[in-house]
C-alpha cells in the first residue's frame, strides 16, 4: 500500500500522508514525495490528511517536514493531522510558525476527514 495517495471521502479528493509507525528515515523520504505530489496540483486545491501515529522524528526529518510545509502552502486548501502526539509539542508549534499554516489535530482519521470536506 502506498503511504502517500489520494483517497475520496464524500466525493472530495484528499491526499492521505500515512506516516504511521514510520522510522525517521522513512518520514524524511516520504516528505519529498509529498512535496512533488502537492506542488503538481492547482493552487489552493489540495486537502491533506497526515497520520503521524507512532511515527519517529529526527531533526533532519522534522526540518524536511517544515520545508515541505512552506513549499506546499500555496497549493493546500486545508490540512489536518491525526496521531500528532507522536510529534513533540515544540516541533508541532515550530511547524506552524515556520510554515505560517495551521494544522488542526484530530483524534481519529474519520474526524479529520469530516472536517476536511466541510465547506
BALOBA-1460 file (C-alpha; in Angstrom, 3 decimals):
// residues 119
<rec num="1" residu="x" x="0.000" y="0.000" z="0.000"/>
<rec num="2" residu="x" x="1.322" y="3.411" z="-0.976"/>
<rec num="3" residu="x" x="1.786" y="5.679" z="2.042"/>
<rec num="4" residu="x" x="1.146" y="8.852" z="0.027"/>
<rec num="5" residu="x" x="-2.008" y="8.522" z="-2.036"/>
<rec num="6" residu="x" x="-5.249" y="10.211" z="-2.958"/>
<rec num="7" residu="x" x="-8.419" y="8.923" z="-1.348"/>
<rec num="8" residu="x" x="-12.045" y="10.026" z="-1.748"/>
<rec num="9" residu="x" x="-14.321" y="10.980" z="1.135"/>
<rec num="10" residu="x" x="-17.862" y="12.244" z="0.479"/>
<rec num="11" residu="x" x="-16.900" y="12.933" z="-3.122"/>
<rec num="12" residu="x" x="-13.853" y="15.049" z="-2.189"/>
<rec num="13" residu="x" x="-10.298" y="14.076" z="-3.077"/>
<rec num="14" residu="x" x="-7.886" y="14.063" z="-0.143"/>
<rec num="15" residu="x" x="-4.164" y="13.388" z="-0.119"/>
<rec num="16" residu="x" x="-3.519" y="10.856" z="2.646"/>
<rec num="17" residu="x" x="0.007" y="11.031" z="4.031"/>
<rec num="18" residu="x" x="0.274" y="7.856" z="6.103"/>
<rec num="19" residu="x" x="3.383" y="8.172" z="8.249"/>
<rec num="20" residu="x" x="2.024" y="5.798" z="10.879"/>
<rec num="21" residu="x" x="4.775" y="3.761" z="12.510"/>
<rec num="22" residu="x" x="7.406" y="5.125" z="10.113"/>
<rec num="23" residu="x" x="11.030" y="5.482" z="11.114"/>
<rec num="24" residu="x" x="12.601" y="8.936" z="10.951"/>
<rec num="25" residu="x" x="14.381" y="7.857" z="7.767"/>
<rec num="26" residu="x" x="11.047" y="6.888" z="6.152"/>
<rec num="27" residu="x" x="9.481" y="10.208" z="7.230"/>
<rec num="28" residu="x" x="12.366" y="12.050" z="5.581"/>
<rec num="29" residu="x" x="11.945" y="10.080" z="2.342"/>
<rec num="30" residu="x" x="8.150" y="10.454" z="2.214"/>
<rec num="31" residu="x" x="8.289" y="14.218" z="2.801"/>
<rec num="32" residu="x" x="9.916" y="14.687" z="-0.601"/>
<rec num="33" residu="x" x="7.257" y="12.541" z="-2.245"/>
<rec num="34" residu="x" x="4.514" y="14.641" z="-0.651"/>
<rec num="35" residu="x" x="6.073" y="17.857" z="-1.949"/>
<rec num="36" residu="x" x="6.231" y="16.527" z="-5.504"/>
<rec num="37" residu="x" x="2.591" y="15.454" z="-5.487"/>
<rec num="38" residu="x" x="1.195" y="18.580" z="-3.819"/>
<rec num="39" residu="x" x="3.101" y="21.098" z="-5.947"/>
<rec num="40" residu="x" x="1.831" y="19.390" z="-9.112"/>
<rec num="41" residu="x" x="-1.758" y="20.343" z="-8.181"/>
<rec num="42" residu="x" x="-3.578" y="23.645" z="-8.808"/>
<rec num="43" residu="x" x="-3.115" y="26.373" z="-6.168"/>
<rec num="44" residu="x" x="-5.406" y="26.248" z="-3.104"/>
<rec num="45" residu="x" x="-6.875" y="22.904" z="-4.205"/>
<rec num="46" residu="x" x="-5.319" y="20.198" z="-2.039"/>
<rec num="47" residu="x" x="-6.887" y="18.720" z="1.088"/>
<rec num="48" residu="x" x="-4.311" y="16.779" z="3.127"/>
<rec num="49" residu="x" x="-4.618" y="14.340" z="5.990"/>
<rec num="50" residu="x" x="-1.381" y="13.340" z="7.711"/>
<rec num="51" residu="x" x="-1.421" y="10.350" z="10.061"/>
<rec num="52" residu="x" x="1.585" y="10.599" z="12.382"/>
<rec num="53" residu="x" x="0.528" y="7.781" z="14.724"/>
<rec num="54" residu="x" x="3.638" y="6.099" z="16.084"/>
<rec num="55" residu="x" x="5.977" y="7.911" z="13.673"/>
<rec num="56" residu="x" x="9.528" y="8.757" z="14.711"/>
<rec num="57" residu="x" x="11.114" y="12.138" z="14.029"/>
<rec num="58" residu="x" x="14.770" y="13.048" z="13.778"/>
<rec num="59" residu="x" x="15.951" y="16.630" z="13.495"/>
<rec num="60" residu="x" x="16.572" y="16.086" z="9.762"/>
<rec num="61" residu="x" x="13.113" y="14.584" z="9.203"/>
<rec num="62" residu="x" x="11.451" y="17.422" z="11.055"/>
<rec num="63" residu="x" x="13.453" y="20.071" z="9.182"/>
<rec num="64" residu="x" x="12.363" y="18.490" z="5.895"/>
<rec num="65" residu="x" x="8.725" y="18.459" z="7.066"/>
<rec num="66" residu="x" x="8.936" y="22.193" z="7.783"/>
<rec num="67" residu="x" x="10.432" y="22.879" z="4.363"/>
<rec num="68" residu="x" x="7.719" y="20.879" z="2.622"/>
<rec num="69" residu="x" x="5.009" y="22.690" z="4.597"/>
<rec num="70" residu="x" x="6.365" y="26.027" z="3.325"/>
<rec num="71" residu="x" x="6.660" y="24.908" z="-0.319"/>
<rec num="72" residu="x" x="3.199" y="23.301" z="-0.219"/>
<rec num="73" residu="x" x="1.407" y="26.284" z="1.329"/>
<rec num="74" residu="x" x="0.204" y="27.856" z="-1.979"/>
<rec num="75" residu="x" x="-1.361" y="24.552" z="-3.053"/>
<rec num="76" residu="x" x="-3.067" y="23.428" z="0.156"/>
<rec num="77" residu="x" x="-6.658" y="24.410" z="0.861"/>
<rec num="78" residu="x" x="-6.869" y="22.612" z="4.227"/>
<rec num="79" residu="x" x="-4.614" y="20.295" z="6.188"/>
<rec num="80" residu="x" x="-5.354" y="18.071" z="9.165"/>
<rec num="81" residu="x" x="-3.362" y="15.705" z="11.380"/>
<rec num="82" residu="x" x="-4.088" y="12.630" z="13.430"/>
<rec num="83" residu="x" x="-1.660" y="10.911" z="15.769"/>
<rec num="84" residu="x" x="0.105" y="14.204" z="16.391"/>
<rec num="85" residu="x" x="1.027" y="13.064" z="19.908"/>
<rec num="86" residu="x" x="3.968" y="11.336" z="18.165"/>
<rec num="87" residu="x" x="5.240" y="14.795" z="17.234"/>
<rec num="88" residu="x" x="6.728" y="16.633" z="20.227"/>
<rec num="89" residu="x" x="4.736" y="19.790" z="21.043"/>
<rec num="90" residu="x" x="7.755" y="22.025" z="20.414"/>
<rec num="91" residu="x" x="8.043" y="20.521" z="16.899"/>
<rec num="92" residu="x" x="4.316" y="20.999" z="16.268"/>
<rec num="93" residu="x" x="4.460" y="24.667" z="17.278"/>
<rec num="94" residu="x" x="7.623" y="25.219" z="15.205"/>
<rec num="95" residu="x" x="5.953" y="23.610" z="12.179"/>
<rec num="96" residu="x" x="3.008" y="26.018" z="12.424"/>
<rec num="97" residu="x" x="5.224" y="29.049" z="12.997"/>
<rec num="98" residu="x" x="7.774" y="28.257" z="10.299"/>
<rec num="99" residu="x" x="5.182" y="27.437" z="7.620"/>
<rec num="100" residu="x" x="2.658" y="30.093" z="8.699"/>
<rec num="101" residu="x" x="-0.050" y="27.429" z="8.381"/>
<rec num="102" residu="x" x="-2.499" y="25.774" z="10.708"/>
<rec num="103" residu="x" x="-2.540" y="22.008" z="11.191"/>
<rec num="104" residu="x" x="-5.616" y="21.125" z="13.242"/>
<rec num="105" residu="x" x="-5.182" y="17.910" z="15.225"/>
<rec num="106" residu="x" x="-7.869" y="15.253" z="15.478"/>
<rec num="107" residu="x" x="-8.288" y="12.053" z="17.464"/>
<rec num="108" residu="x" x="-9.307" y="9.884" z="14.500"/>
<rec num="109" residu="x" x="-8.960" y="9.847" z="10.736"/>
<rec num="110" residu="x" x="-12.752" y="9.955" z="10.431"/>
<rec num="111" residu="x" x="-12.988" y="13.191" z="12.460"/>
<rec num="112" residu="x" x="-10.228" y="14.749" z="10.364"/>
<rec num="113" residu="x" x="-11.839" y="13.650" z="7.097"/>
<rec num="114" residu="x" x="-15.203" y="15.132" z="8.121"/>
<rec num="115" residu="x" x="-13.510" y="18.441" z="8.975"/>
<rec num="116" residu="x" x="-11.555" y="18.480" z="5.704"/>
<rec num="117" residu="x" x="-14.642" y="18.067" z="3.497"/>
<rec num="118" residu="x" x="-16.658" y="20.746" z="5.292"/>
<rec num="119" residu="x" x="-17.025" y="23.913" z="3.273"/>
